[in-house]
Amino acid sequence: MAPSTLSNWVKAYKAGKLKELGKNHQQMSDKEMELARLKRELAEVKMERDILKKATAYFAKGSLEVRYDKADEARVSIAVSKACI
């Protein structure tokens, strides 16, 4: 909820006009309701995508460190000539 919405409700309550709020509000058409639903869904999907991007980057960074650690271990135990075959 936007802070301005809450602020408007408080102002209307203090002025004794809370019941008057929304009387001029028009009913949304089916197309407008569908558009609003699709906008909410798009926002949710974008948020999920961004979370997955961040998680992928986080786990990929960790796996690179593990790969380099394993390469360092192998370098010590395997002769270069055998590793290059």
C-alpha positions in Angstrom: 0.0 0.0 0.0 1.3 3.4 -0.9 2.0 5.7 2.1 0.0 8.4 0.4 -3.1 6.2 0.5 -2.8 5.7 4.2 -2.2 9.4 4.7 -5.3 10.2 2.7 -7.4 7.8 4.8 -6.1 9.4 8.0 -6.9 12.9 6.7 -10.4 11.9 5.7 -11.0 10.2 9.1 -9.9 13.3 10.9 -12.1 15.4 8.8 -15.1 13.0 9.3 -15.3 12.3 5.6 -14.0 8.7 5.6 -17.4 7.3 4.4 -17.3 9.6 1.4 -14.1 8.2 0.1 -14.6 6.0 -2.9 -18.1 7.2 -3.8 -16.8 8.6 -7.0 -14.9 5.5 -7.8 -16.0 3.8 -11.0 -16.2 0.1 -11.4 -13.4 -1.4 -13.4 -14.2 -3.0 -16.8 -13.2 -6.6 -17.5 -10.3 -5.4 -19.6 -9.0 -3.1 -16.9 -9.2 -5.9 -14.3 -7.4 -8.3 -16.7 -4.7 -5.6 -17.4 -4.2 -5.1 -13.6 -4.0 -8.8 -13.0 -1.4 -9.2 -15.8 0.6 -6.2 -14.5 0.7 -7.9 -11.0 1.7 -11.2 -12.5 4.5 -9.6 -14.6 5.9 -7.8 -11.5 5.9 -11.1 -9.6 7.6 -12.9 -12.5 10.3 -10.2 -12.8 10.9 -10.4 -9.0 11.3 -14.2 -9.3 13.7 -13.8 -12.2 15.8 -11.3 -10.4 16.0 -13.6 -7.3 17.1 -16.5 -9.6 19.7 -14.3 -11.3 21.2 -13.3 -7.9 21.1 -16.9 -6.6 22.8 -18.2 -9.8 25.5 -15.7 -9.5 26.0 -16.4 -5.8 26.3 -20.2 -6.3 28.4 -19.9 -9.5 30.9 -17.8 -7.6 31.2 -20.5 -5.0 31.6 -23.3 -7.5 34.4 -21.4 -9.3 36.4 -21.3 -6.0 35.8 -25.1 -5.6 36.9 -25.8 -9.1 40.1 -23.8 -8.7 40.8 -25.6 -5.4 40.4 -28.9 -7.1 42.7 -27.9 -9.9 45.3 -26.8 -7.4 45.0 -30.2 -5.6 45.3 -32.1 -8.9 48.3 -30.1 -10.0 50.2 -31.3 -6.9 49.3 -35.0 -7.3 49.4 -35.4 -11.1 52.4 -34.9 -13.3 51.9 -32.2 -16.0 52.6 -34.6 -18.8 49.9 -37.0 -17.6 47.4 -34.2 -17.1 47.8 -32.9 -20.6 47.2 -36.3 -22.3 
